[in-house]
């Protein structure tokens, strides 16, 4: 399994364990809600979902909208807990700035219509450059990963004494050792305040999850806690990926629309204020097809 396959495997696995947020990605949770259980019922969240499904067909576009809203909720709820708040704030500003660029060069504006094709191509090249820089920053996410003494002890014991590694995994472990396991972490107020890069976290999960605990012991609880912390952070990474992908789609539609002479219906989506009506442009023909 190469690094790309590994990343796909881990991210898909992590997304299966979704938490509760203001907007759910499907009606499954509502359909199977147990009203006899002692569990909070999210009236506002479920009502918003039901109303949304009443007024619009749940086609692919609607599913993507709900998925984006869910991702934004995850980011709002956990980003400042798991990442440097300064990074979170700066990344949000860069995202909004890219949206503002699309608005500034809206193909329906008269000043944009008067631009030459060469000028429009240059604008799009600049936009692509800025978007690529924005996207690549996700690969450098550095998560706060605090561990109790028991969790830290278990991790070191598993990696050093319990696991077996094949010819590919030995090299994965080598990178993980250099980047994380061999670091001299200090205990502060009962916790090891470690930090781990998203790529190392994915390797960590792949290797660590091979281990099997026996019985319900203190080791069992430490093992569960570590896996939970990994899942929470990968869920956040996935949420950022949803937002980045939606922005990528907006840029593609906007770039195609720049070459269309007739007025384009719809507009690029603001990630902070998603809508559901967008023009789709055939880039080769230069025609609005939807």
Secondary structure as UniProt FT lines:
FT   HELIX           3..15
FT   HELIX           28..31
FT   TURN            35..36
FT   HELIX           43..55
FT   HELIX           60..82
FT   HELIX           85..104
FT   TURN            107..108
FT   HELIX           110..113
FT   HELIX           117..136
FT   HELIX           137..140
FT   STRAND          142..148
FT   HELIX           149..157
FT   HELIX           158..162
FT   TURN            167..168
FT   HELIX           169..176
FT   HELIX           177..181
FT   STRAND          187..188
FT   TURN            189..190
FT   STRAND          191..197
FT   HELIX           198..208
FT   TURN            209..210
FT   HELIX           218..257
FT   TURN            258..259
FT   TURN            271..272
FT   STRAND          281..282
FT   TURN            283..286
FT   STRAND          287..288
//
